[in-house]
Amino acid sequence: MIPGARYFFTVTLLDRASRRLVERIDDLREAMRSVQVERPFGIDAAVILPDHLHCIWILPTGDADYALRWREIKSRFSRRIPAGERRSLGRSNKGERGIWQRRFWEHTLRDEQDVERHISYIHYNPVKHGQVARVTDWPYSSFHRYVRRGIYPANWADGGDRVEGDFGE
């Protein structure tokens, strides 16, 4: 962990058939906002899909504890969801909910080219997973902020361009 660095994350629900993240998007947003207030971090790019999310965070100088932030986000989101999901005996014995996979994928971004490649991957992800035909049609993405700022045109990647790579799914 490097204080002040940029990190790419993939965080996944335990039930990969679930649509919980988009069905409870306001709960996820509130969990993230509340953690950001207490333990600041910037979000460069993000996409929320039904069963997983990708994002790029910038941590403050002198603070590299992204694991604590993710633990808090997962916990706060889970507390907002009514109980009732199936849990393994191991999770039940530990008092854990059966919502999130325990781990997450993390990658320290090395340079601007690495950042740009991951931002493109994040924004293209809903198309890759068949959620929409065009990037602009997915509502749960920082892509729209990038368009408003003039970084991307609204029709970015509409020409059949694929964004390749295996980024921790």
BAFI-3210 file (N, C-alpha, C; in Angstrom, 3 decimals, decimal comma, padded with zeros to 6 digits):
// residues 169
n [1|2|3|4|5|6|7|8|9|10|11|12|13|14|15|16|17|18|19|20|21|22|23|24|25|26|27|28|29|30|31|32|33|34|35|36|37|38|39|40|41|42|43|44|45|46|47|48|49|50|51|52|53|54|55|56|57|58|59|60|61|62|63|64|65|66|67|68|69|70|71|72|73|74|75|76|77|78|79|80|81|82|83|84|85|86|87|88|89|90|91|92|93|94|95|96|97|98|99|100|101|102|103|104|105|106|107|108|109|110|111|112|113|114|115|116|117|118|119|120|121|122|123|124|125|126|127|128|129|130|131|132|133|134|135|136|137|138|139|140|141|142|143|144|145|146|147|148|149|150|151|152|153|154|155|156|157|158|159|160|161|162|163|164|165|166|167|168|169]
n.u [000,844|000,507|000,698|-001,324|-001,507|-002,998|-005,560|-006,986|-009,992|-011,894|-014,884|-017,035|-020,242|-021,325|-023,268|-023,363|-025,434|-027,091|-028,813|-028,466|-026,769|-027,475|-030,175|-030,253|-028,949|-028,957|-028,501|-025,925|-024,537|-024,896|-023,536|-020,918|-020,525|-020,712|-018,501|-016,503|-016,654|-015,706|-013,241|-011,449|-011,283|-010,658|-012,666|-011,859|-012,940|-015,795|-017,941|-021,011|-022,279|-024,812|-023,890|-021,283|-018,643|-016,479|-013,791|-011,720|-009,673|-008,254|-006,070|-005,495|-002,451|-000,216|-001,950|-002,900|-004,822|-006,880|-008,209|-009,559|-011,447|-012,965|-013,958|-015,611|-017,433|-018,658|-019,787|-021,540|-023,287|-024,376|-025,733|-027,881|-029,486|-032,196|-032,025|-031,739|-030,568|-028,967|-026,603|-023,403|-022,373|-019,967|-019,897|-022,170|-021,402|-019,397|-020,826|-021,251|-022,667|-024,162|-023,556|-021,397|-018,448|-015,616|-013,086|-011,367|-010,379|-007,403|-005,366|-002,454|-002,120|000,216|001,129|000,183|-000,758|-001,558|-003,599|-005,407|-006,044|-007,382|-009,532|-010,910|-011,588|-013,301|-015,438|-016,354|-017,294|-020,132|-021,088|-019,462|-020,416|-022,932|-025,030|-025,903|-026,067|-024,630|-022,166|-023,000|-025,614|-025,728|-026,630|-025,228|-022,496|-019,372|-018,875|-020,660|-020,050|-017,518|-018,196|-019,687|-017,604|-016,164|-014,219|-014,692|-016,471|-020,041|-020,670|-018,608|-016,751|-018,787|-018,442|-018,000|-015,584|-013,596|-012,758|-010,125|-008,891|-008,082|-009,239|-009,457|-011,933]
n.v [-001,184|002,179|005,334|008,031|007,100|005,925|003,569|000,699|-001,053|-004,068|-005,137|-007,555|-009,128|-011,910|-013,598|-014,084|-013,943|-012,060|-008,882|-006,917|-004,649|-002,665|-002,561|-001,596|000,847|003,430|002,872|001,824|004,069|005,827|004,426|004,547|007,345|008,066|006,781|008,077|010,627|010,231|008,937|010,180|009,890|010,047|009,536|008,581|007,234|005,155|002,293|000,724|-002,396|-005,003|-007,111|-006,577|-004,141|-001,646|000,546|003,480|004,755|007,579|007,907|009,818|011,656|010,084|008,141|004,957|003,069|001,345|-001,036|-000,911|001,056|-000,249|-002,386|-001,005|000,208|-002,064|-003,181|-001,124|-000,908|-003,494|-003,468|-001,919|-003,507|-005,729|-008,652|-012,106|-013,443|-016,387|-018,047|-019,426|-021,999|-021,297|-018,490|-017,820|-018,645|-016,787|-014,513|-013,131|-011,536|-012,773|-011,357|-010,014|-010,974|-012,049|-011,024|-008,623|-007,336|-005,669|-003,206|-001,417|001,546|002,321|004,366|007,153|006,053|003,511|004,282|005,515|003,326|001,663|003,316|003,421|000,713|000,462|002,153|000,883|-001,499|-002,144|-002,642|-004,742|-006,735|-007,117|-005,550|-003,196|-001,770|000,427|002,495|004,927|004,425|003,206|003,879|003,927|004,945|006,632|007,570|009,431|011,775|012,208|012,764|015,154|016,809|017,012|015,168|012,692|011,942|011,720|009,507|007,718|004,819|003,694|002,768|000,075|-000,431|-002,310|-002,587|-004,061|-006,529|-008,134|-007,480|-008,308|-009,626]
n.w [000,000|-000,827|000,396|-000,749|-003,323|-006,455|-006,860|-008,392|-008,083|-007,799|-006,592|-005,320|-005,186|-003,201|-004,261|-007,481|-009,255|-008,357|-008,330|-006,638|-006,167|-008,052|-007,609|-005,049|-005,155|-004,012|-001,320|-001,467|-002,435|-000,255|001,764|000,758|000,642|003,372|004,478|003,060|004,161|006,755|006,384|004,203|000,619|-002,873|-005,785|-008,852|-011,064|-011,648|-011,813|-011,351|-011,379|-011,586|-009,858|-009,135|-008,712|-010,066|-009,429|-009,253|-006,886|-005,196|-002,667|000,341|000,996|003,127|004,015|003,470|003,830|002,385|002,763|005,238|004,585|002,560|004,074|005,858|004,041|002,886|005,202|006,102|003,922|003,991|006,439|005,789|004,317|004,425|006,444|005,484|003,451|002,124|004,142|004,725|007,040|008,207|007,844|009,310|011,883|012,367|012,509|010,167|007,304|004,270|001,893|000,508|-001,320|000,484|-000,080|-002,207|-005,400|-006,007|-007,498|-007,825|-009,479|-011,936|-013,673|-015,816|-018,215|-017,402|-015,652|-017,485|-019,107|-017,272|-016,552|-018,980|-019,182|-016,955|-017,734|-020,028|-019,121|-018,551|-021,144|-021,929|-020,227|-021,219|-020,327|-021,481|-024,812|-025,528|-024,057|-022,956|-022,204|-019,727|-016,466|-014,027|-013,710|-013,834|-016,292|-017,371|-016,022|-017,067|-019,705|-019,354|-018,538|-020,826|-021,441|-022,607|-025,633|-025,996|-027,504|-027,135|-027,725|-029,223|-031,774|-031,960|-030,871|-028,743|-025,349|-024,027|-021,690|-018,591|-015,614|-012,936|-012,491]
ca.u [000,000|001,290|-000,116|-001,468|-001,515|-004,272|-005,804|-008,139|-010,625|-013,087|-015,538|-018,051|-021,212|-021,174|-024,212|-023,088|-026,691|-027,832|-028,877|-028,595|-026,060|-028,254|-031,483|-030,058|-027,889|-028,934|-027,860|-024,490|-024,018|-024,853|-022,441|-019,654|-020,429|-020,475|-017,104|-015,677|-016,653|-014,876|-011,906|-011,508|-010,639|-011,264|-013,069|-011,562|-013,880|-016,524|-019,113|-021,708|-023,063|-025,714|-023,253|-019,922|-018,320|-015,084|-013,539|-010,363|-009,611|-007,025|-006,006|-004,752|-001,052|-000,074|-003,003|-003,025|-005,659|-008,089|-008,913|-010,509|-012,526|-013,837|-014,644|-016,683|-018,451|-019,401|-020,553|-022,630|-024,259|-025,040|-026,671|-029,050|-030,219|-032,852|-031,405|-032,522|-029,780|-028,381|-025,244|-022,739|-022,198|-018,808|-020,310|-023,103|-020,624|-018,623|-021,746|-021,124|-023,750|-023,806|-023,786|-020,172|-017,273|-014,746|-011,922|-011,574|-009,203|-006,767|-004,199|-001,871|-001,922|001,635|001,411|-001,020|-001,257|-002,264|-004,833|-006,311|-006,495|-008,366|-010,733|-011,616|-012,156|-014,435|-016,561|-016,842|-017,710|-021,545|-021,226|-018,773|-021,269|-024,217|-026,084|-026,358|-025,350|-023,768|-021,663|-023,793|-026,917|-025,659|-026,741|-024,432|-021,122|-018,763|-018,766|-021,474|-019,251|-016,443|-018,809|-019,982|-016,342|-015,546|-013,117|-015,164|-017,704|-021,158|-020,698|-017,344|-016,756|-019,975|-018,061|-017,633|-014,272|-013,647|-011,711|-009,694|-008,111|-008,633|-008,995|-009,832|-013,295]
ca.v [000,000|003,399|006,512|009,004|006,454|005,575|002,132|000,139|-002,106|-004,818|-005,643|-008,446|-009,782|-013,349|-014,179|-013,439|-013,787|-010,985|-007,545|-006,110|-003,365|-001,660|-002,453|-000,840|001,802|004,536|002,366|001,743|005,442|006,371|003,750|005,101|008,757|008,172|006,399|009,169|011,738|009,860|008,533|010,718|009,342|010,522|008,523|009,022|006,595|004,047|001,719|-000,225|-003,378|-005,673|-007,999|-006,155|-002,764|-001,295|001,967|003,959|005,681|008,273|008,025|010,998|011,494|009,627|007,186|003,940|002,005|001,109|-002,217|-000,432|001,756|-001,250|-003,117|-000,121|000,344|-003,325|-003,314|-000,143|-001,326|-004,714|-003,116|-001,272|-004,546|-006,672|-009,977|-013,163|-014,148|-017,661|-017,913|-020,682|-022,215|-020,505|-017,091|-017,720|-018,753|-015,556|-013,378|-012,407|-011,602|-013,479|-010,420|-009,697|-011,846|-011,535|-010,310|-007,758|-007,232|-004,347|-003,018|-000,083|002,089|002,645|005,593|007,709|005,100|002,485|004,930|005,676|001,988|001,193|004,149|002,922|-000,583|000,726|002,725|-000,068|-002,728|-002,526|-003,207|-006,037|-007,699|-007,226|-004,778|-002,192|-001,831|001,606|002,925|006,053|003,964|002,658|005,046|003,831|005,035|007,962|007,949|010,626|012,907|012,410|013,424|016,538|017,550|017,071|014,204|011,713|012,281|010,878|008,269|007,010|003,353|003,232|002,219|-001,334|-000,562|-003,064|-002,301|-005,394|-006,682|-008,871|-006,546|-008,791|-010,131]
ca.w [000,000|-000,980|000,701|-001,804|-004,639|-007,088|-006,851|-009,089|-007,282|-008,168|-005,383|-005,880|-004,313|-003,073|-005,215|-008,769|-010,000|-007,699|-008,921|-005,428|-006,192|-008,778|-006,953|-003,800|-005,491|-003,047|-000,104|-001,750|-002,486|001,102|002,478|000,269|001,067|004,810|004,721|002,506|005,112|007,909|005,930|002,835|-000,570|-004,100|-006,748|-010,214|-011,979|-011,017|-012,446|-010,499|-012,121|-010,643|-008,889|-008,807|-009,051|-010,308|-009,209|-009,029|-005,755|-004,836|-001,206|000,778|001,377|004,504|004,372|002,428|004,376|001,607|003,282|006,248|003,884|001,941|005,152|006,335|002,992|002,826|006,432|006,126|002,915|004,476|007,518|005,190|003,595|005,337|006,527|004,869|002,437|002,568|004,672|005,056|008,472|008,606|007,960|010,438|013,126|012,550|012,536|008,899|006,336|003,044|000,794|-000,231|-001,263|001,542|-000,609|-003,368|-006,258|-005,930|-008,361|-007,719|-010,820|-012,028|-014,419|-016,448|-019,208|-016,624|-015,186|-018,625|-019,518|-016,294|-016,673|-020,163|-018,818|-016,059|-018,465|-021,025|-018,450|-018,749|-022,492|-021,873|-019,525|-021,877|-019,655|-022,451|-026,089|-025,619|-022,753|-022,464|-021,732|-018,365|-015,593|-012,797|-014,176|-013,882|-017,695|-017,608|-015,515|-018,043|-020,862|-018,968|-018,453|-022,147|-021,541|-023,583|-026,336|-025,549|-028,292|-026,927|-027,881|-029,953|-033,071|-031,854|-030,238|-027,490|-024,378|-023,624|-020,482|-017,462|-014,532|-011,616|-012,315]
c.u [000,885|000,401|-000,139|-001,540|-002,934|-004,359|-007,047|-008,674|-011,740|-013,615|-016,802|-018,984|-020,944|-022,059|-024,059|-024,336|-027,530|-027,794|-028,894|-027,923|-026,832|-029,649|-031,403|-028,965|-027,817|-028,286|-026,346|-023,875|-023,896|-023,733|-021,098|-019,466|-020,084|-019,043|-016,177|-015,588|-015,681|-013,436|-011,776|-010,720|-011,372|-011,639|-012,849|-012,580|-014,548|-017,625|-019,691|-022,529|-023,921|-025,004|-021,813|-019,736|-016,826|-014,926|-012,047|-010,442|-008,251|-007,064|-005,187|-003,298|-001,007|-001,114|-003,185|-003,979|-006,966|-008,875|-009,942|-011,691|-013,490|-014,605|-015,831|-017,794|-019,305|-020,308|-021,751|-023,699|-025,060|-026,058|-027,940|-029,954|-030,901|-032,166|-032,309|-031,762|-029,256|-026,963|-024,688|-022,642|-021,041|-019,145|-021,258|-022,349|-019,821|-019,516|-021,695|-022,389|-023,253|-024,006|-022,550|-019,211|-016,320|-013,616|-012,335|-010,273|-008,686|-005,557|-003,712|-001,570|-000,527|001,921|000,122|-001,601|-002,049|-003,600|-005,834|-006,882|-007,571|-009,649|-011,559|-012,290|-013,394|-015,640|-017,151|-017,490|-019,194|-021,813|-020,620|-019,662|-022,681|-025,360|-026,709|-025,558|-024,357|-023,386|-022,557|-025,150|-026,902|-025,645|-025,775|-022,938|-020,640|-018,565|-019,498|-020,776|-018,125|-016,979|-019,086|-018,729|-015,606|-014,379|-013,440|-016,318|-018,804|-021,206|-019,391|-017,573|-018,001|-019,628|-017,653|-016,248|-014,445|-012,488|-011,342|-008,968|-008,841|-008,258|-009,571|-011,249|-013,278]
c.v [001,242|004,594|007,492|008,421|006,302|004,054|001,806|-000,993|-002,777|-005,416|-006,350|-008,991|-011,281|-014,070|-013,454|-013,304|-012,635|-009,699|-006,496|-004,744|-002,298|-001,499|-001,599|000,206|002,950|004,115|002,265|003,136|006,035|005,725|004,334|006,545|008,865|007,775|007,493|010,352|011,447|009,551|008,937|009,907|009,924|009,360|009,106|008,491|005,444|003,567|000,692|-001,118|-004,148|-006,454|-007,631|-004,697|-002,648|000,181|002,222|004,995|006,359|008,447|009,244|010,665|011,081|008,609|006,211|002,819|001,861|-000,079|-001,823|000,262|000,759|-002,043|-002,305|000,039|-000,917|-003,480|-002,372|-000,469|-002,516|-004,409|-002,473|-002,277|-005,466|-008,039|-010,999|-013,921|-015,457|-017,405|-019,295|-020,802|-021,369|-019,038|-016,895|-017,750|-017,496|-014,320|-012,543|-012,561|-012,349|-012,603|-010,262|-010,868|-011,226|-010,668|-009,363|-007,742|-005,808|-004,334|-001,583|000,405|002,708|003,995|006,042|006,766|003,985|003,039|005,009|004,344|001,463|002,026|003,697|001,590|-000,401|001,187|001,769|-001,304|-003,082|-003,111|-004,603|-007,108|-007,775|-006,483|-003,754|-002,373|-000,689|002,066|004,003|005,637|003,420|003,814|005,062|003,855|006,475|008,424|009,264|011,889|013,235|013,100|014,891|017,402|017,635|016,121|013,134|012,324|011,312|009,549|007,472|005,504|002,830|002,562|000,766|-001,533|-001,329|-002,630|-003,641|-005,362|-007,493|-008,077|-007,043|-009,256|-011,622]
c.w [000,000|-000,666|-000,461|-003,207|-005,182|-007,146|-007,664|-008,238|-008,057|-006,883|-005,845|-004,812|-004,282|-004,094|-006,545|-009,636|-009,429|-008,517|-007,807|-005,526|-006,958|-008,181|-005,693|-003,982|-004,493|-001,733|-000,293|-001,771|-001,090|001,917|002,052|000,739|002,549|005,167|004,203|003,463|006,261|007,540|004,466|001,808|-001,767|-004,988|-008,137|-011,209|-011,244|-011,940|-011,483|-011,420|-011,124|-009,533|-008,537|-009,191|-009,285|-009,982|-009,067|-007,927|-005,720|-003,329|-000,813|001,112|002,844|004,937|003,216|002,847|003,607|002,144|004,350|005,589|003,247|002,998|005,655|005,297|002,920|004,043|006,458|005,093|003,435|005,566|006,979|004,454|004,602|005,293|005,847|003,800|003,018|003,040|004,949|006,569|008,999|008,771|009,137|011,763|013,419|012,623|011,276|008,067|005,104|001,824|-000,084|-000,248|-000,245|001,010|-001,721|-004,152|-006,175|-006,839|-008,174|-009,136|-010,911|-012,660|-015,098|-017,503|-018,520|-016,119|-016,329|-019,091|-018,575|-016,317|-017,869|-019,863|-017,944|-016,869|-019,499|-020,385|-018,611|-020,138|-022,502|-021,257|-020,094|-021,188|-020,590|-023,734|-026,228|-024,213|-022,144|-021,891|-020,309|-017,363|-014,408|-013,103|-014,134|-015,327|-017,966|-017,105|-016,498|-019,294|-020,526|-018,926|-019,788|-022,331|-022,577|-024,366|-025,874|-026,296|-028,179|-026,989|-028,589|-031,274|-033,034|-031,270|-028,936|-026,622|-023,782|-022,297|-019,441|-016,232|-013,220|-011,447|-012,133]
res [m|i|p|g|a|r|y|f|f|t|v|t|l|l|d|r|a|s|r|r|l|v|e|r|i|d|d|l|r|e|a|m|r|s|v|q|v|e|r|p|f|g|i|d|a|a|v|i|l|p|d|h|l|h|c|i|w|i|l|p|t|g|d|a|d|y|a|l|r|w|r|e|i|k|s|r|f|s|r|r|i|p|a|g|e|r|r|s|l|g|r|s|n|k|g|e|r|g|i|w|q|r|r|f|w|e|h|t|l|r|d|e|q|d|v|e|r|h|i|s|y|i|h|y|n|p|v|k|h|g|q|v|a|r|v|t|d|w|p|y|s|s|f|h|r|y|v|r|r|g|i|y|p|a|n|w|a|d|g|g|d|r|v|e|g|d|f|g|e]
***
